[in-house]
Amino acid sequence: MAPRRKLTGAQAELFAAVCHHYINEAESDCNDTPESVPIFSHLSRAQRLKLVADVAIGMLCEDESLPPDTVQHNSTFMAIIQILFTALEIEVDIQDDQGDVGEDLLNYDEADRSCHPRTAQEVEDIKVKNALIEHRAEKNLKKLKKGKDVGEFHVEEKETPHGVEDMLSAANQLNRIYKGGAVSKRERDSIRPLNDDEKYAFRWRRLCDAALQQDTPNNSTFRDAFPLCNVNFDWRCAKCDKWYMALNLLLDTKLMDYGSATDKALITGEVSYKSYADPSQLPRVKSLERNINLLMKVYASSWDPKLLAIDQRRIYAICSNELYAGHYHRKWVVGFHEVCVARGINFQEPGKNYQARLDIFRDTKDDLIDGCEYAFGCYEDEDLERVHRNWRPKEEGPKELGFEQRTCSGPGKPDRFSSALSFRFCWETENLQSCSRCKAVLYCGRECQVADWKRGHKNVCARLAKERKDKEKISQMAKGG
């Protein structure tokens, strides 16, 4: 499992922008650990930044090898895609909130698909399903802690690439992004010029649109039947699902070479209560724990606090086209930029010179090492001991990977933000006791138990008591069936 080729042009510019974006996301602990890529997300942020730098170099610099075909580097590549999706979603949400920035340009393509409110029965079924899954997950977790042997993780290769349901799903997705044909050149040329606020408001979508337009029959090296220059939307599109489908095709389906079904399944897929409730997923959970612990232990032993920001600098040097830095890195940024100018490299021109900039970084990093013990965005006079304490990598991952502590099922005490009983939650996690009848839900005390009984638990308690022992049924629920 590894990327098939280097990225160039607009696709390289998009990838570089995401990697550069990650410098600040990781430092601020914000949207930097996508749950769908657990190996990457459970590593320390210093280790994640090193991996992002490695992958950026491998994908962008023409004289370097492609990223190593390892579980950590492949996980990082997939995480970068997820981080792009998050950036897109935030951009669309912010624009919806602002309303007056580029509102006349937005293209929703079609009326929003209807979203019907859930019936009372559907709400009840969801509550029962979640309670059963959490209860069974907790039971299986206790068995794992006692050393239960769940076997090695392995996914059988399918004899046929796709089942009927997979083919129908793929056809529906392709229809959604190709139906009606590509946006014409005439329509694109007729779009009015953007002001600076609008350029920023559409930044990620414009980068993504340019990357998709580069995927022509002549430039695409895989599955040429679906060149992404022919999608039926452009940068004005406000439908995140269309962007997800098209970018998955571009950066995953067309670019990644999956060595085996086991490798792919190990790397992608959130770990949650459902993973523990489904016995067939337990080998994957244990395999993930082993991989994460090994990676963390090896990295922690080699981490040098004096070079805390070296990988942030690497990413910046290769991927940024902006001149900025925290207090302790200004001298390095100025020095790096001066060498770029001396060698005839336009630092602020996006999409080019990745290899040349990497060479300059390598040539100058030791001469301009001052300040590297501080994170890239640190302000003047920040407590260095505190910085190192927050960045120091741990030697092992969480004991219960992806298993969030269960909370009280009651409504809690009313407050001024949530007065309606049916919409309140109690977030208590300590000293919880199970319902004496169904054993499937937990309460922090009698007050919450009585309130939840009146709120609706009396309607499902007997059902939970009957179904909580049906391991096969709960396993199917956890699988999504």
N, C-alpha and C positions, 0 to 999 in steps of 0.2 A: 504494500500500500504506500503510494508516494505520488507526488505531482508528476505529470508526464513531461512537462516542458516549462521553460522560463516564461515570464510575463513581459510583454513589451507594450509600448504606446500607451493608449488610454487605460488599458487593463492594468499595466504596471503602475500608472499614476494613481488609480483607485486603490490598489493594494498597498502602495506606499502611504497613501493618506490614512488608511485604517491603522497601519502599524504605527505611524506617527501619532495618531489619535490615542493609541493605547498607552503612550508615555504618561499622559495626564490621567487617563482613566485608572491605571494601576496605582499611581501615586495617591489619588484621592479615594481609592477603594470604591469606585463607582462604576457599575456595569462592566466589571473587568473579569468576572468569573462566570461564564455562561454555564448554566446547569446541565445543558445537553452534552457537554464535553467534560466529564468528571475528572479525568486524569489531569488535564490542564488546570482546571479550576481549583483543585485541592492542593496544588503546589504553592509554595510561597511566592509572593509577588516578585521578589528579586529573581527567582528561578524562572518565573513566567516571562519576565522582561528579557532574560537571556535567550529563552527559546524564541520569542518573537523576533529578536535581533538575528538569530541564526536563520530563521525561516525567511526573513526579509532579504538577507544577503543571498540565500540560495535561490530565491524566486526572481530577484531583480538584477543582480550583478552578473554580467555576461561571462566573466572569466572564472567565476566560482562554480563549484559543483552544486547540483540541486540539493535541497535540504536532505539530511540523512534519513534513511528509511527506518526510523525508530518509532516506537509507540509514542514517545513524548513529542517528537517533531511533527508527526502526523496529527496528533491531537491538537497541537498548536495551530496548524494550518486550518483545521476545522473550526477551532475557536475563533480565529480571525474572521471567518465567514459569519459566525454568529454575532460577533461584535459589530460587524457592518450592519447586520439586520437590526440590531438594537439602535444604532445611530440613525438609521433610516426611520425607524418607528418614532423615535424621539423628535426627529425633524418634522415629521408629519403632524404629530400631536401638538408641538409648539406652534406650528402654523395655524392649526385649527383654533388654538387658544387666542392667538393674536388677531386673526380674522382679516385685518386690513393690509397685510403684507402679501402682495401678489395674489390676492383673492380672485381677481378677474382671470388669472392664468390657470388656476387649478382645473384639472380635468378628472372628473370622477368616472368617466367612461360610460357609466350606466347607473341606473337607479340602484341604491343600496339594496342588497338582497334582504328580504323581509326577515325580521328576527322576532319570533313569537315568544311572548312571556311563558315561562314554564307553568304548567298546571300544578295544583296542590299535590296530586299524585306523583308527578315527576319530581317535585321537590322532596317528597317523602322517600321516593326510591333512591335518590341521590344520597340523602342522609344515611339511609340503611346501608347502601353500598360502601360509602366512606367509612362508616363505623365498623363494618365487617372486615374491610381491608386493613384498617389500622389495628384491629384486634388480632387478626391472623399474623400481621407483620411483626407485632410485638412478641407473639408466641415463637415465631421462627427465629427472631433475633436472639431470644434467650437460648435456643438450641445451638445457635452458632457460637455464642459465648461459652457454652459448655464443651465446645470442641467438636461438634457434629461434623462428620466428613460429608461434604456435598459433592465431591468429585471435581474433576478438571473441567474448565470452561471450554466448550467446543460447540460450534454451530455447523450443522451439516450443510454442505453446498447443495443448492436446489438443482435437480436434474434439468428442469426447465427454468429459464431466467425469470419468468413472471407467471403468476397465476392469473386467472380470469379477472379477479378483483383488482390485482395490481395493474393489469393492462387497461382496465376501464378507468381506474384512477388516473393513470398517466395520460390517457386520451382526454379526459376531462380537463386536466391541467393544461395540456398543450392547446386544447380548444380555447381555453380562457385567455391565454396570452397571444394566440395567433389569429383567432377568428376575426374576420373583417379586413385583414391585411395590415401592412405596415403603415405608419404615419408618413404621408407623402412629403417629398422634399419641398414642395410648394407650401404645404401647411407649416412645416418647420421654419421656412424662410419668412413666413408672414408674422411670426411671433414678434411682438414689440421688444425693444431693448430693455434690459433689466437695470434697475438702479442697484446701489451697493447693498441695501437691506435685502432686496429680493435675491441677489446673487447668493448672499449668505443663507437665506431661508430655503433656497433650493439646492444648496451646495452638494449634499450627498446624492441627491437624485440626478443632478447634472453629471456628476462623476460616473455614476452607475450607467446612465444613458449612453455616455460616450464609450464606456467599456463594452456595452451590448452592441453598439453600432459597429465596433471593430470586428465583431464576430460575423464575418461574411463567408460565403462559400469558399472564397479563395484563401481566407485567413484561418478558417476553422480546420482543425486537424482531426476531428472526431465527430462522428454522427452529423455529417454535413447536410442531412435531410432537414435539419432544424436550425438554420443560421439565426442567431438572435438579433441580427439587424432587422429582421422582419417581424418583430413583436408588434402588437397593435397599440402600443402606448409609448409615450416619451417622458421627458423629465417633469412634465406637468402633472403626471399621474399621482393621485393621492391614495391609491389602493395598495396597501402594503403587501397583500397576498400576491399580487402580480409581480412585484419586485422580488419577493422571496422565491417564487417559482422560476423566474428568469435567471436570477443570480445563482440559484442552486444548479441550474443547468450549466451555466458558464463556469463557475468556480469549483463545482463538485463533480457532476456527471461527466462533463467534457474534459475536465482537467485531472481528476484523481484516478489513479489506478489502484483498485482495491485488490490486494494480494489474496485475501480469502474472506469468506463470510465471517469467520471468527474475529479477524483483525478489525473489520468494520464494526461489528457488534460490540466489541470491547471498547472502542474509542467513542462511539456516538450513542447517546441515549442517557437520559437523566436517571439518577438513582433516587428512589423515593420509597414511601410506604409500599407502593405497588411492587417494587422490586423484591422486597422482603416477603410479601404475601404470596408471591408466585414462586414455588420451589424450583422451577426450572431456571430462575434468574439468580439463585443463590450462588452458583459457581462463578457467575460473572462478578457479583459483588465481592467475593473473596479474591478473585483474580485482580480486580481493580485495587483492592486494599494492598495486595502484595506489590503491585507495580508502583503505586503511589509511595508506599513506605520506602521501597528501594531507591526510587528517584530522589526522594527528599533526603534520605540519609547520605547518599553520595554527594549531592550538591552542598548540603550543610557542612560537610567536612572540608570543602574547598573554598567556601565563601570567604571573601576578604573584605572587611568593613571599610578599609582604606580605598577600595575600588567600588564602593556601593553603587555609584551612578554610572559606571563604565558602560553598561548595556543601554541605559537611557541615552547616553551620548552616542553610542553606535547607531541606534535607531534614528536619532536626530540627524546625525551626519549623513545618513543614506537617504532618509525619507522626507525630511522637512524642507519646505521652501519658505519658511518664516524665520525672521531674526528675533529671537527672544530667549530668555533664560532666567532662572532664579539667580539670586545674588552671587552665589559661590561658583557659578558656571559662566558668568559673563565674559571673563578673561578667555576662557576656552572657546566660546562661541565667536568672539571677535577674532581670535587667532586663527581658528579654523576657516572663517570667512575670508580673512586676508590671504591665506594660502590658496583658497579656491580662486579668488580674483587673480592672484599672481600666475596661476596656471591656466587662466582663460576659461574658467568654469563659472557659468552664471548660476549661482547658488539658488536664486529665487525662480528659476525656470523649472516648472514641474515636468515630470515624466522623462527626464534625461539624466545622463552622467552618473548613474548609480555606482558603477564600478570605479570611476575616477574619484568620486567622493569617498568611497570606502578606502581607496589607496591613500588618499590624503589623511583620513582618520588614522590609518595604521602608521603613517609616517610621522604624525604629530602627537599622538596620544600620550606618549611618555614625556615629551617636552612640555605639555600643557596639562599636567596631571593635577595641579592644585585645585582643591575644591571638590575632588571626586568622592570624598568621604561623605558628602552631603547629597541628599536626593536632589533631582534636577530642579524642582520647583521651590526649594527651601528659601525662606527669607533670611535676611541678615539677623545674626545673633540667635538663631534657633539652637536649642539645647542638643548638642551632638549626641550625648548619651541617650537622650530620649529618641532621637532619630534612629540610632542603631538598634535600640531596644524594639522599636516598631518594625524595623526591616529585617531583623535577624531571622534567618530561616529555621524552622523547626526540623527535627530529625525524623519525625514520623507523622503520618496523617491522622485524621480523626478516628476514634475507636469505633464509632458507629456511622460509617460512611453513608451520607444522604438520609439518615434517620433522624428526623426532627423530634424533639421531645413532645410527647402528647400533652394536650391541654384539657382543661375541664370542659365538659360538653354543655354546661349550664350557661345562662345568660349573663351571669355576673351581676354586679350592682348597677343600678341606673345612674347615668350622669347626664350632663347637659348636652352632650353630643349624640347620645343614643338613648332616647327615652322609650322608643317603641320596643316592647318585649321581644317581638319576633325577630328583630334585627340585631340584638345585642349578643355579645360573646364574652365569656370569661376566659382570660388568658392565664389563669393560674396553672402552674406546672408541678407544684410541690404537694406531697402528701395526698395524692389522689386515690380515691377508692372506686372500685367498679360497682355498677348497678348490681344489686344482689340477685336479680332475676336473670337478666340477659347476659351479664358479665362483659358486654361489648363496649360500653361507654363508661367514661370516668367522670367523677365529680370531686370538687374540692371540699364540699360540705353539704349538709342537709338543705340549706337555703337554695343552693343552685339545683340540687336534685329535685326538690319539690317544684321549683319554678319551671324546670325543663319538662317535668311530667305534665304540668298543665299546658305547656307550650306545644306539646305534641308527642313527647316520648311515650306516653301511654298508648298511642296508636301503633307503635312499632316495636315495643318492648318484647312482646310475645314472638313476633316475627324474627327479631334478632336472636332471641334465645334458641329458636328452632334452627336457624340457618348458620349460626356461628361455627358449628361443628362440621359443616359441609365444606371440607377443604378443597375439593375439586371445583365446586361452584365458585368459591372465593378466588381460586387461582384463575379461573376464566374471567372473573370480574377484573382482576388485576391486569390481565392481558388486554383488557378492553372489550371483552366479549359480553 
